Amino acid sequence: MPEGITPKKTAFDIVGLGMSMIDLLQVVEDFPSGPGVTEVKDSRLMGGGPVPTALCAASRLGAKCAVLDRIGADWRGDLVAAEYERYGVDCSHLILEKGKSTTFGSVLVREKDGERHVVFSPGDFSPLESGELPHDFLTSAGILHMNARHWPACLDAARAAKAAGAKISFDGGANRYDSKFLELLPMVNILIVARDFAERLSGSVARDVQLDALSQWNAEVVGITDGANGSWFRAGGVEFHQAAFPVSPVVDTTGCGDVFHGAFLAALSRGDDFRSCARFASAAAALNATALGGRGNLATSNEVRGLIAGGE
């Protein structure tokens, strides 16, 4: 098995550029199909967003993390900042824009299987622009993690970080594929995407074709996540499958993919090989599904290792 990436020694193991938001999670018996009244069985309010949740998960697992983002200076933005502080994520470059609102998501979670339906308000904050990127901050990263939010500033962020020796990590989420990302992907070292993203990128449902498509830019590692079916990876010409860890109960699958990314990068930043990173990430994601919300159960390293040991 090829060795993992050893990021340079830096001020931060992982810097994330992405969209911070607040999620209202509500458990319902079933998704509404028309007008009427739906009873909420349980609810939680917490921070969300793919890159932000990955950072919180990685920080919880021992990585030194920081966020680069701009959101609204409203009650939602205050909650976002408080959540970062709670998980130990540096937010000295989290800008709260006066008079603007932060993204707010309402997530309906189906009680019987943890599946979800998301309705969201995007907020009206100003996206970050290339000319205002803090280059000294970006070059302090061992890994720059992004999902193409704040486009096109993320392109220049990736260029600056990569030129300084950082590794670029990209989260290609489900229902997020856009052909414009093809300009970014050649710079990516750690390319892990959801099954839906891989299908749309490759035009195929065949796993080997999908891995071929992801590998065309010669990233150090490429991967495809597919929930309970596990994940598939290729690194240094070697392919392997990582099974999902069974847990009970499965309460909510919101954020499991985001936690997977955060745990993978946390393991990578301490020098684990790719197979170990995938196993660690799979276990962390599984544990998160046992509670409500994308950050419902961000596990510690000991908890993740305990699940791994129990499954071997």
C-alpha positions in Angstrom: 0.0 0.0 0.0 1.5 3.4 -0.9 2.5 5.7 1.9 0.2 8.5 2.9 0.9 12.2 2.2 3.1 13.9 4.7 2.0 17.5 4.8 4.6 20.2 5.5 5.0 21.5 9.1 2.7 24.5 9.3 0.8 26.7 11.7 -2.4 24.8 10.8 -2.8 21.1 9.8 -6.0 22.0 7.9 -7.4 25.3 6.6 -10.9 25.1 5.2 -12.5 27.5 2.7 -16.2 26.9 2.6 -19.7 28.0 3.5 -20.6 28.2 7.2 -24.3 27.9 8.1 -26.8 27.1 10.7 -28.9 23.9 10.5 -32.3 23.3 12.1 -32.7 19.5 12.2 -36.2 18.2 12.7 -37.1 14.5 12.9 -40.4 13.6 11.2 -42.3 10.4 10.6 -42.2 10.9 6.9 -41.5 13.7 4.4 -44.6 15.8 3.7 -46.1 15.3 0.2 -48.4 18.3 0.2 -50.3 20.8 2.3 -50.9 19.9 5.9 -49.4 19.7 9.4 -46.3 17.5 10.3 -45.4 16.7 13.8 -41.7 17.1 14.8 -40.4 14.2 16.9 -37.1 15.8 17.9 -35.1 18.8 16.9 -31.7 20.4 17.2 -30.0 23.7 16.1 -26.3 23.5 15.2 -23.7 24.7 12.8 -23.5 23.1 9.4 -21.9 23.1 5.9 -19.6 20.5 4.3 -16.2 22.2 4.9 -17.1 23.7 8.3 -18.3 20.3 9.6 -15.2 18.6 8.3 -13.1 21.1 10.2 -15.0 20.6 13.4 -14.7 16.8 13.1 -10.9 17.1 12.3 -10.3 19.4 15.2 -12.2 17.1 17.6 -9.9 14.4 16.4 -6.8 16.3 17.2 -5.9 18.3 14.1 -5.1 22.0 14.3 -7.8 23.6 12.1 -8.8 27.1 10.9 -11.6 28.4 8.7 -11.7 31.1 6.0 -15.2 32.4 5.2 -17.5 35.3 5.2 -21.0 35.2 6.7 -23.6 37.6 8.0 -23.3 39.5 11.3 -26.6 38.2 12.6 -27.8 35.7 15.3 -27.0 32.9 12.9 -23.4 34.2 12.4 -22.9 34.4 16.2 -24.0 30.8 16.5 -21.6 29.7 13.8 -18.7 31.4 15.5 -19.7 29.9 18.9 -19.7 26.4 17.3 -16.2 26.9 15.9 -15.0 28.0 19.3 -16.6 25.0 20.9 -14.7 22.6 18.7 -11.4 24.5 18.8 -11.4 25.7 15.1 -9.5 29.0 14.7 -11.9 31.6 13.3 -9.6 34.6 13.1 -10.4 34.7 9.4 -14.1 34.2 9.7 -15.6 37.6 8.6 -19.0 38.6 9.9 -20.5 41.1 7.5 -22.6 43.8 9.0 -26.2 44.1 7.8 -26.1 40.7 6.1 -27.6 37.3 6.9 -26.0 33.9 7.3 -27.1 30.8 5.4 -29.8 28.8 7.2 -30.9 25.3 6.5 -34.0 23.4 7.6 -33.3 19.7 7.5 -36.2 17.2 7.7 -34.9 13.8 8.9 -37.1 10.8 8.3 -37.4 8.8 11.5 -37.4 5.3 10.1 -34.1 5.4 8.2 -32.4 8.8 8.9 -32.8 10.0 5.3 -33.2 13.8 4.9 -34.7 16.5 2.9 -33.1 20.0 3.0 -34.7 23.4 2.5 -32.4 26.3 2.9 -32.1 30.1 2.7 -28.7 31.1 1.2 -28.2 34.3 3.1 -27.1 37.6 1.4 -23.5 38.0 2.6 -20.8 38.9 0.0 -18.8 36.0 -1.3 -15.1 36.3 -0.8 -13.2 37.7 -3.7 -9.7 36.8 -4.9 -8.2 40.2 -4.1 -9.1 39.9 -0.4 -7.7 36.4 0.2 -5.2 36.4 3.1 -2.2 34.8 1.4 -0.1 34.5 4.5 -2.9 32.6 6.2 -3.4 30.3 3.2 0.3 29.5 3.0 0.2 28.5 6.7 -1.8 25.4 5.8 -0.6 21.9 5.6 -3.8 21.0 3.8 -6.4 23.4 2.2 -9.8 21.7 2.2 -12.6 23.1 0.0 -15.8 22.3 -1.9 -15.6 25.2 -4.5 -17.7 27.7 -2.5 -16.6 31.3 -2.9 -15.9 30.5 -6.6 -13.7 31.8 -8.3 -11.7 32.9 -5.2 -11.2 29.3 -4.3 -9.2 28.9 -7.5 -6.7 31.5 -6.4 -6.7 30.2 -2.9 -5.8 26.7 -4.2 -3.0 28.2 -6.4 -1.5 30.2 -3.5 -1.6 27.3 -1.0 -0.3 24.8 -3.5 2.6 27.1 -4.5 3.5 27.3 -0.8 3.6 23.5 -0.5 0.2 22.7 0.9 -1.9 19.8 -0.3 -5.3 20.6 -1.8 -8.3 18.6 -0.7 -11.6 18.7 -2.6 -15.0 17.5 -1.4 -17.2 16.7 -4.4 -20.6 16.4 -2.7 -23.8 14.7 -4.0 -25.8 17.0 -6.3 -22.9 19.4 -6.4 -21.2 18.5 -9.7 -20.5 21.5 -12.0 -18.3 21.4 -15.1 -16.6 24.6 -13.9 -14.9 22.5 -11.3 -12.7 21.0 -14.0 -10.5 24.1 -13.7 -9.8 23.3 -10.0 -9.5 19.5 -10.1 -6.0 19.4 -11.7 -4.6 21.2 -8.6 -6.2 18.7 -6.2 -4.1 16.2 -4.3 -6.8 14.5 -2.2 -9.9 14.1 -4.4 -12.8 12.4 -2.6 -16.3 12.7 -4.0 -19.8 11.3 -3.5 -21.1 8.5 -5.8 -23.4 11.0 -7.5 -20.5 13.4 -8.2 -18.4 10.5 -9.6 -21.3 9.4 -11.9 -21.8 12.8 -13.3 -18.1 13.5 -13.8 -17.5 10.1 -15.5 -20.9 9.6 -17.3 -20.8 6.1 -16.0 -22.2 4.0 -13.1 -19.2 1.6 -13.3 -16.8 2.0 -10.4 -13.6 1.5 -12.4 -14.6 4.0 -15.0 -15.4 6.5 -12.2 -12.0 5.9 -10.6 -10.3 6.3 -14.0 -12.1 9.7 -14.5 -11.0 10.9 -11.0 -7.5 9.7 -11.6 -6.9 11.6 -14.8 -5.3 14.6 -13.0 -2.9 12.4 -11.1 -4.0 13.3 -7.5 -2.2 11.3 -4.8 -5.4 9.7 -3.8 -8.9 9.6 -5.2 -12.0 8.2 -3.6 -15.7 7.6 -4.0 -18.0 7.5 -1.0 -21.4 5.7 -1.1 -22.9 5.7 2.4 -23.7 2.2 3.7 -22.0 0.6 0.7 -18.7 1.9 1.9 -16.0 3.8 -0.2 -13.6 3.0 -3.0 -10.1 4.4 -3.3 -7.2 4.4 -5.7 -3.7 5.6 -4.7 -0.4 4.9 -6.4 -2.1 2.5 -8.8 -3.5 0.4 -5.9 -7.3 0.1 -5.4 -9.1 -0.9 -2.3 -12.6 -0.9 -0.8 -13.4 0.4 2.7 -16.6 -1.1 4.1 -18.9 1.0 6.2 -19.0 0.3 9.9 -22.4 -1.0 11.1 -23.9 1.0 14.0 -27.2 1.1 15.7 -29.4 3.0 15.9 -28.9 5.0 12.7 -30.6 8.3 13.6 -29.5 10.7 11.0 -27.1 10.6 8.0 -26.8 14.4 7.7 -23.1 15.3 7.6 -21.7 11.8 7.6 -19.8 12.6 4.3 -18.5 15.8 5.8 -17.3 14.0 8.9 -15.7 11.4 6.7 -13.6 14.1 5.0 -12.6 15.7 8.3 -11.5 12.4 9.8 -9.6 11.3 6.7 -7.7 14.6 6.7 -7.0 14.5 10.4 -5.5 11.0 10.1 -3.6 12.1 7.0 -2.2 15.1 8.8 -0.6 12.9 11.5 1.0 10.7 8.8 -1.3 7.7 8.5 -1.3 5.8 5.2 -4.4 6.0 2.9 -5.9 2.7 3.9 -5.7 3.7 7.6 -7.2 7.1 6.8 -10.1 5.5 5.0 -10.8 3.1 7.8 -10.6 5.8 10.5 -12.9 8.1 8.4 -15.4 5.4 7.9 -15.7 4.7 11.6 -16.0 8.4 12.5 -18.8 8.9 9.9 -20.6 5.8 11.2 -20.5 7.1 14.8 -21.9 10.5 13.7 -25.0 8.8 12.2 -26.0 7.6 15.7 -27.2 11.1 16.8 -29.3 13.9 15.3 -27.5 16.5 13.2 -24.4 16.8 11.0 -22.4 17.3 14.2 -24.6 15.2 16.4 -21.9 12.9 17.5 -18.4 14.1 16.5 -16.4 11.3 18.0 -13.0 11.5 19.8 -10.0 9.5 18.5 -10.4 6.9 21.2 -14.1 6.4 20.3 -13.2 6.0 16.7 -10.5 3.5 17.5 -12.8 1.6 19.8 -15.3 1.1 16.9 -12.5 0.0 14.6 -11.2 -2.5 17.1 -14.7 -3.9 17.7 -15.1 -4.4 14.0 -11.9 -6.3 13.4 
